[in-house]
């Protein structure tokens, strides 16, 4: 159950990043409210998952989901470049998450 909670927390981290981008520096109130709600929810769920998962594992997976998810949203929805080096970096992050999961 802790892993499911952690994955949801990671997805909310992606929602946070995307909402912050759309908030235009927190000048658009709707997106700003979504960003704040996602941040509070994400950190709350991360904290809950840490009751049974090791700190290093939980935090690494949470930030990894946020980083790779934000990268993918940027490429898919915002037209950001998907250069070979950026894709390799994302693959390395996912590889690290898999190793982290296997080690715990």
N, C-alpha and C positions, 0 to 999 in steps of 0.2 A: 504493500500500500504506500509506503514511503516513496518508492520510485515513481508511482503514478502522481503523487502530490508534487514531487520534484519536477517532473516533466511539465505539469500544468504551470508550475511556477516559472519554468523556463519559457514556456509559450507566452505567459503574461509579460515576461521581460522583453520579448519581441514586440508585443502590443505596445509596451511602454516606449520602446525606441521609435517605432513607426509613428505613434501618436505625437511624440515630441517633435519629430520631423514635420508632421502636418500642422503642429501648433504654431509654427513660424516664430520660434523664440518665446513661446507661451503668450503670444499676442492674440491667439484665437481661442476663446474660452472653452468651447466644446471639446476640442482636441486636448486642451490643457487639462480639463477635468478627467478625461479618459486616461491621460498619461499618469496623473496623480493616483487615480483609483487602481490602475494597473501596477504602479510601483508599490503601493501599500499592500495590495493583494499578493504580488509576487514575492515580496520580502517576507510577508506573513507565512506563506506556504513554504518558502525555503526554510524558515525557522522551524516550522512544524516537521518538515522532512528530516531536519538535523537531530530530532529526538532519537532517531534510530540509525541514521546514516553518519558515517564519519564526516567531519567538517571539510577536510580537503576534497573528498569525493563529491559531496553535495555541492559545494561552492564551484568546483571545477565544472561539473556537469551543468549547473545552472548558468554559469557565464558562457559555457560552450554553446548551449542551446540558444542563448541570447545572441551570441556573436554570429553563428552560422545562420540562424533564422533571420536576423536583421540583414545579413549579406544577401540572402536569397530574396527577401522582400525588396531590397534595394534594386537588385538586378531585374526581378520580374515586374514590379509595380512602378518603380521610379526610373527605369531605364539606365541604371548605373552600369558601368563597364564590368564585364565578366572576363577579364584578362586571364590568361593561363596562370600567371603567378597568383592572382587572387583565388582562383579555383583550387589550385594546389594548396594554398594556405587553408582554405575551408576543409579540404579533404584531410589535411593533417590534424586540424582541430577535431573533426569527427573521429579520426583514428585514435586520437588521445582519449576521447570520451569513451570509446569502446574498451580501450585498455584499462581505463579507470574503473569502469563498470565491472570488468572481469576480475579486477584485483580486490574488489570489496565483497 
